[in-house]
Amino acid sequence: MIKRTLYFGNPAYLSRKLEQLIVRLPEVEKNDTLPETFKKEAQATIPLKTFGVVIF
């Protein structure tokens, strides 16, 4: 199976929970004008099994 490569060219908060990589953007997290519901929807989760390389 071919694994994906993840590239992060901009700052991002990365964490892991339940075999998922969680990606959050600091611009969204620190922006006080955005509603909390939008901030929660702006995070992405990627299964750890689907990528092989992470480039920062």
C-alpha positions in Angstrom: 0.0 0.0 0.0 1.4 3.4 -0.9 1.6 5.8 2.0 0.9 9.5 1.7 3.4 12.3 2.5 2.2 15.1 4.6 3.8 18.5 4.1 3.4 21.4 6.5 4.6 24.7 5.0 2.8 26.9 7.5 2.7 26.7 11.3 0.4 24.0 12.6 -0.4 22.3 15.9 -0.1 18.6 15.7 -1.2 16.1 18.2 -2.2 12.4 18.3 -5.3 10.9 19.8 -6.8 7.4 19.3 -4.5 6.5 16.4 -5.4 9.8 14.6 -3.2 12.8 13.8 -5.0 16.0 14.7 -4.0 19.1 12.8 -5.0 22.6 14.1 -4.0 26.0 12.6 -2.7 28.7 15.0 -4.3 31.4 12.9 -7.7 29.9 13.6 -7.1 29.0 17.2 -5.9 32.5 18.2 -8.5 34.5 16.2 -11.0 35.9 18.8 -13.4 37.1 16.1 -14.2 33.5 14.9 -17.0 31.6 16.6 -16.1 28.5 18.7 -18.0 26.2 16.5 -16.0 27.2 13.5 -12.7 26.7 15.4 -13.8 23.1 16.3 -14.7 22.4 12.7 -11.4 23.8 11.4 -9.3 20.9 12.9 -8.5 18.0 10.6 -7.9 14.3 11.7 -5.9 11.9 9.6 -5.5 8.2 10.4 -1.9 7.4 11.4 -1.9 4.3 9.1 -2.4 6.4 5.9 0.8 8.3 5.8 4.5 7.4 5.8 6.4 10.7 5.9 5.8 14.1 7.5 7.7 17.1 6.2 7.9 20.3 8.2 
